Amino acid sequence: MSGLPLSCSTSASSPRIPPLSLSLTDASVRGVESLRARRDSFSVVGLIPESYFAPLDLPKIYGRVAPLHVDLGCGDGAFLFALAEQMPEKNFLGTERLLHRVKKACRKADKIDNMRVLRIETSYAVRHLLPKESVEKFHLLFPDPWEKRRHHQRRIVGLDFLRDIHAALVPGGVLRIATDHKDYFDQIQEVAERLQIFQLAVSDGAIYPSSTFEDKYKAEGIPIYRLELRKVSPVT
Ligand SMILES: C[S@@+](CC[C@H](N)C(=O)[O-])C[C@H]1O[C@@H](n2cnc3c(N)ncnc32)[C@H](O)[C@@H]1O
């Protein structure tokens, strides 16, 4: 990833301050500088977690206690925004590493009270920033497939990632996955079955709004594979 976190959102309870990056790379610093320079023109506001090394203070960030949905790799935030509008009684968080997509998602988050966007590496956020048993539902929609065999190790879903997801989910919480890659889908199923800490169910996704990539693949007639992993206690 290009650097550590940048986050944004609108919230009456959160300080409206410019985004901050802890990145050590020149490219990322340039990105943050240009973001600062342009912040007035696209209404991104920064919400800086009190620490990047401790779990997020969710009640403080949202100004309330409510069930949390997290969209991992939220892209332009279209799906998260639609869901947050549908469910004003819940809190929504998107993680995304690409700055231009974060900006698009932030413009949407700016329009509603219950959506936040965090520019960060997803696996870092799941492991270190999300409090244990805090997430009702994770959405992992069209994760980068890393098609070449030698790149499969870069795929986000593996044993450690699913263990971290399990720890962050509330009892009975769900990780919802959609991908257009059958091979990745099969791998996810296999890893999840091996762990024995999730109940697997095929889902049709019908109750949810479409994400941007989902719309694109549907329009192209590309098959979409879906799965829901429900947290259960480890078998002892
Ligand atoms: C194929 S796009 C899907 C975007 C969105 N979920 C959708 O369905 O429209 C994958 C997104 O995940 C982001 N992404 C991939 N790996 C990531 C990671 N490790 N941490 C944060 N974002 C990541 C990419 O930058 C990209 O925006």
Ligand as a Chemical Component Dictionary entry (heavy atoms), coordinates in Angstrom:
data_LIG
# 
_chem_comp.id                   LIG 
_chem_comp.type                 NON-POLYMER 
_chem_comp.pdbx_formal_charge   0 
_chem_comp.three_letter_code    LIG 
# 
loop_
_chem_comp_atom.comp_id 
_chem_comp_atom.atom_id 
_chem_comp_atom.alt_atom_id 
_chem_comp_atom.type_symbol 
_chem_comp_atom.charge 
_chem_comp_atom.model_Cartn_x 
_chem_comp_atom.model_Cartn_y 
_chem_comp_atom.model_Cartn_z 
_chem_comp_atom.pdbx_ordinal 
LIG C1  C1  C 0  -12.472 -4.387 -7.999 1  
LIG S1  S1  S 1  -12.587 -2.984 -6.948 2  
LIG C2  C2  C 0  -14.206 -3.169 -6.221 3  
LIG C3  C3  C 0  -14.703 -1.888 -5.613 4  
LIG C4  C4  C 0  -16.090 -1.989 -4.945 5  
LIG N1  N1  N 0  -16.047 -2.939 -3.847 6  
LIG C5  C5  C 0  -17.149 -2.357 -5.928 7  
LIG O1  O1  O 0  -17.634 -3.499 -5.860 8  
LIG O2  O2  O -1 -17.492 -1.509 -6.758 9  
LIG C6  C6  C 0  -11.546 -3.425 -5.583 10 
LIG C7  C7  C 0  -11.302 -2.241 -4.665 11 
LIG O3  O3  O 0  -10.637 -2.668 -3.504 12 
LIG C8  C8  C 0  -9.543  -1.796 -3.250 13 
LIG N2  N2  N 0  -8.545  -2.600 -2.555 14 
LIG C9  C9  C 0  -7.964  -3.719 -2.998 15 
LIG N3  N3  N 0  -7.154  -4.233 -2.071 16 
LIG C10 C10 C 0  -7.221  -3.392 -1.004 17 
LIG C11 C11 C 0  -6.600  -3.383 0.273  18 
LIG N4  N4  N 0  -5.760  -4.353 0.625  19 
LIG N5  N5  N 0  -6.885  -2.365 1.127  20 
LIG C12 C12 C 0  -7.751  -1.390 0.768  21 
LIG N6  N6  N 0  -8.370  -1.350 -0.436 22 
LIG C13 C13 C 0  -8.114  -2.339 -1.308 23 
LIG C14 C14 C 0  -9.101  -1.336 -4.605 24 
LIG O4  O4  O 0  -8.368  -0.135 -4.559 25 
LIG C15 C15 C 0  -10.416 -1.193 -5.319 26 
LIG O5  O5  O 0  -10.998 0.073  -5.148 27 
# 
loop_
_chem_comp_bond.comp_id 
_chem_comp_bond.atom_id_1 
_chem_comp_bond.atom_id_2 
_chem_comp_bond.value_order 
_chem_comp_bond.pdbx_ordinal 
LIG C1  S1  SING 1  
LIG S1  C2  SING 2  
LIG S1  C6  SING 3  
LIG C2  C3  SING 4  
LIG C3  C4  SING 5  
LIG C4  N1  SING 6  
LIG C4  C5  SING 7  
LIG C5  O1  DOUB 8  
LIG C5  O2  SING 9  
LIG C6  C7  SING 10 
LIG C7  O3  SING 11 
LIG C7  C15 SING 12 
LIG O3  C8  SING 13 
LIG C8  N2  SING 14 
LIG C8  C14 SING 15 
LIG N2  C9  SING 16 
LIG N2  C13 SING 17 
LIG C9  N3  DOUB 18 
LIG N3  C10 SING 19 
LIG C10 C11 SING 20 
LIG C10 C13 DOUB 21 
LIG C11 N4  SING 22 
LIG C11 N5  DOUB 23 
LIG N5  C12 SING 24 
LIG C12 N6  DOUB 25 
LIG N6  C13 SING 26 
LIG C14 O4  SING 27 
LIG C14 C15 SING 28 
LIG C15 O5  SING 29 
# 
